[in-house]
Amino acid sequence: MITRRRPGVKADRERSDPSPLMGYPTRQRRWIDHQSPALQRPNHLRKNFFNQLIPNLLAMFLLFMHEWGRSQSRRLLPIDERTGKPSSSPLDEPGAGVNGKPLPSPPTRRAPDHARPVPSQLPDSFHHMNQVVLITGANGTLGLAMARAWLEEPRQTGDPPNHRVWLGVRRGRDQAAALAEEHPGHARLIDLDVTSPDAWRAAVATIHATDQRLDVLVNNAGHHDDHLLAGMPAESWQSVIDSNLTGAFHGCQSVVRGMMGQRFGRIVNVASLSALLAPAGQTNYAAAKAGLIAMTRSLAKETARAGITVNAVCPGYIETPALDSMSAEGQRAAKSRIPMRRFGRPDEVAAAVRFLSGPTASYISGAELKIDGAIY
Ligand SMILES: NC(=O)c1ccc[n+]([C@@H]2O[C@H](COP(=O)([O-])OP(=O)(O)OC[C@H]3O[C@@H](n4cnc5c(N)ncnc54)[C@H](OP(=O)(O)O)[C@@H]3O)[C@@H](O)[C@H]2O)c1
């Protein structure tokens, strides 16, 4: 059946269709429907074109104005006869001025303090730097070896070493006293229970009053008291944390201001391989020494800008009375687990501490140095 449309009345589809092809006759619309989709959206395309055109024109205009401004400013400069090009402005010449008076030199901008690099502290000769050193727990095996590393340091120049080593002692003092007698004027005993903030204050005040500075602090005092955690007395936990960790905290706090004032300082914390291996039976000791390493890293960041380095050493099995509690069989088994197949010597630990305390270690901070024959 043929339906006729009355003139002036639009078909239903034409009336309801909001498409942009609205104005096209139906046959043409069908044709367009089969063409590229772009043809079907002329309004949309037109909008995109104008959206991009206006920013592009604006950018071209700004570029033109910029180039024009530059060419105008160069026209004001005299022409260089040799090159035929405008010479540079006379005001650019160093020392040029107006009416014979030199122009004030532009203010030189100093980098803000936090952005300036910390200078290297390497002196001309490492051996010319005499240090004032405090070693805690200096009557113990490792403490004595460390003190000797300063007091008996071989010198390239032939001059005797001129360090001052303060030997921190608590209960035992006989071996430290003997060492001080061997090195009169260079080694002195000082009473220091590291768990007491008052003792720290008094000791550091005495050192400053005598030597006017303190360059190196070695937090060496410490002890262990091994138990399985299930049966560990609370006092054992607390005393091990106190001597190994809290003592070092009091020490760092007591010396760090003075070191900041002198813009030089070295702190070496004696941790342990137990902090990394954490053997059974040492939850207190391993926790204390691991805390000491974390404290070392954090404090290193706080003091880096003041020329103070803070490092930790982690000795493994070292030939000290601490090993006496091990049976001969246990020692053999321990050695077989060490890739170097031997225990370390106290002077090998002392050499590492001495190196980290010297001016040549000026770019090492926040480190933990294992001294363990490659066991870990
Ligand atoms: N020996 C090793 O194989 C080994 C391995 C890894 C780490 N370490 C660590 O190295 C350091 C020294 O070890 P070491 O073998 O030389 O031990 P050590 O011979 O037993 O000497 C420890 C020293 O620390 C002192 N001390 C302990 N608690 C103190 C406190 N509260 N205040 C002041 N002084 C205190 C002791 O003094 P008193 O005479 O008053 O008790 C002693 O002089 C320790 O921190 C230890 O944990 C040792």
Ligand as a Chemical Component Dictionary entry (heavy atoms), coordinates in Angstrom:
data_LIG
# 
_chem_comp.id                   LIG 
_chem_comp.type                 NON-POLYMER 
_chem_comp.pdbx_formal_charge   0 
_chem_comp.three_letter_code    LIG 
# 
loop_
_chem_comp_atom.comp_id 
_chem_comp_atom.atom_id 
_chem_comp_atom.alt_atom_id 
_chem_comp_atom.type_symbol 
_chem_comp_atom.charge 
_chem_comp_atom.model_Cartn_x 
_chem_comp_atom.model_Cartn_y 
_chem_comp_atom.model_Cartn_z 
_chem_comp_atom.pdbx_ordinal 
LIG N1  N1  N 0  83.759 -10.466 71.978 1  
LIG C1  C1  C 0  83.044 -10.706 70.885 2  
LIG O1  O1  O 0  83.223 -11.722 70.216 3  
LIG C2  C2  C 0  82.024 -9.689  70.458 4  
LIG C3  C3  C 0  81.287 -9.928  69.299 5  
LIG C4  C4  C 0  80.367 -9.015  68.897 6  
LIG C5  C5  C 0  80.184 -7.866  69.620 7  
LIG N2  N2  N 1  80.881 -7.640  70.761 8  
LIG C6  C6  C 0  80.633 -6.406  71.495 9  
LIG O2  O2  O 0  81.839 -5.731  71.684 10 
LIG C7  C7  C 0  81.822 -4.996  72.894 11 
LIG C8  C8  C 0  83.010 -5.338  73.728 12 
LIG O3  O3  O 0  83.076 -6.717  73.880 13 
LIG P1  P1  P 0  84.224 -7.452  74.700 14 
LIG O4  O4  O 0  84.366 -8.792  74.147 15 
LIG O5  O5  O -1 85.421 -6.584  74.794 16 
LIG O6  O6  O 0  83.501 -7.571  76.129 17 
LIG P2  P2  P 0  84.150 -7.517  77.566 18 
LIG O7  O7  O 0  85.564 -7.964  77.555 19 
LIG O8  O8  O 0  83.179 -8.224  78.461 20 
LIG O9  O9  O 0  84.097 -5.970  77.893 21 
LIG C9  C9  C 0  82.914 -5.309  78.055 22 
LIG C10 C10 C 0  83.200 -4.022  78.780 23 
LIG O10 O10 O 0  81.981 -3.301  78.854 24 
LIG C11 C11 C 0  81.893 -2.787  80.165 25 
LIG N3  N3  N 0  80.509 -2.540  80.533 26 
LIG C12 C12 C 0  79.475 -3.387  80.542 27 
LIG N4  N4  N 0  78.381 -2.761  80.965 28 
LIG C13 C13 C 0  78.743 -1.485  81.240 29 
LIG C14 C14 C 0  78.059 -0.341  81.703 30 
LIG N5  N5  N 0  76.757 -0.369  81.989 31 
LIG N6  N6  N 0  78.738 0.815   81.840 32 
LIG C15 C15 C 0  80.047 0.857   81.559 33 
LIG N7  N7  N 0  80.756 -0.173  81.144 34 
LIG C16 C16 C 0  80.106 -1.348  80.966 35 
LIG C17 C17 C 0  82.533 -3.798  81.058 36 
LIG O11 O11 O 0  82.935 -3.134  82.223 37 
LIG P3  P3  P 0  82.828 -3.805  83.700 38 
LIG O12 O12 O 0  84.205 -4.260  84.015 39 
LIG O13 O13 O 0  82.359 -2.724  84.559 40 
LIG O14 O14 O 0  81.841 -4.923  83.585 41 
LIG C18 C18 C 0  83.698 -4.239  80.193 42 
LIG O15 O15 O 0  84.801 -3.422  80.395 43 
LIG C19 C19 C 0  80.500 -5.321  73.550 44 
LIG O16 O16 O 0  79.554 -4.313  73.266 45 
LIG C20 C20 C 0  80.085 -6.606  72.868 46 
LIG O17 O17 O 0  78.691 -6.770  72.866 47 
LIG C21 C21 C 0  81.813 -8.550  71.184 48 
# 
loop_
_chem_comp_bond.comp_id 
_chem_comp_bond.atom_id_1 
_chem_comp_bond.atom_id_2 
_chem_comp_bond.value_order 
_chem_comp_bond.pdbx_ordinal 
LIG N1  C1  SING 1  
LIG C1  O1  DOUB 2  
LIG C1  C2  SING 3  
LIG C2  C3  SING 4  
LIG C2  C21 DOUB 5  
LIG C3  C4  DOUB 6  
LIG C4  C5  SING 7  
LIG C5  N2  DOUB 8  
LIG N2  C6  SING 9  
LIG N2  C21 SING 10 
LIG C6  O2  SING 11 
LIG C6  C20 SING 12 
LIG O2  C7  SING 13 
LIG C7  C8  SING 14 
LIG C7  C19 SING 15 
LIG C8  O3  SING 16 
LIG O3  P1  SING 17 
LIG P1  O4  DOUB 18 
LIG P1  O5  SING 19 
LIG P1  O6  SING 20 
LIG O6  P2  SING 21 
LIG P2  O7  DOUB 22 
LIG P2  O8  SING 23 
LIG P2  O9  SING 24 
LIG O9  C9  SING 25 
LIG C9  C10 SING 26 
LIG C10 O10 SING 27 
LIG C10 C18 SING 28 
LIG O10 C11 SING 29 
LIG C11 N3  SING 30 
LIG C11 C17 SING 31 
LIG N3  C12 SING 32 
LIG N3  C16 SING 33 
LIG C12 N4  DOUB 34 
LIG N4  C13 SING 35 
LIG C13 C14 SING 36 
LIG C13 C16 DOUB 37 
LIG C14 N5  SING 38 
LIG C14 N6  DOUB 39 
LIG N6  C15 SING 40 
LIG C15 N7  DOUB 41 
LIG N7  C16 SING 42 
LIG C17 O11 SING 43 
LIG C17 C18 SING 44 
LIG O11 P3  SING 45 
LIG P3  O12 DOUB 46 
LIG P3  O13 SING 47 
LIG P3  O14 SING 48 
LIG C18 O15 SING 49 
LIG C19 O16 SING 50 
LIG C19 C20 SING 51 
LIG C20 O17 SING 52 
# 
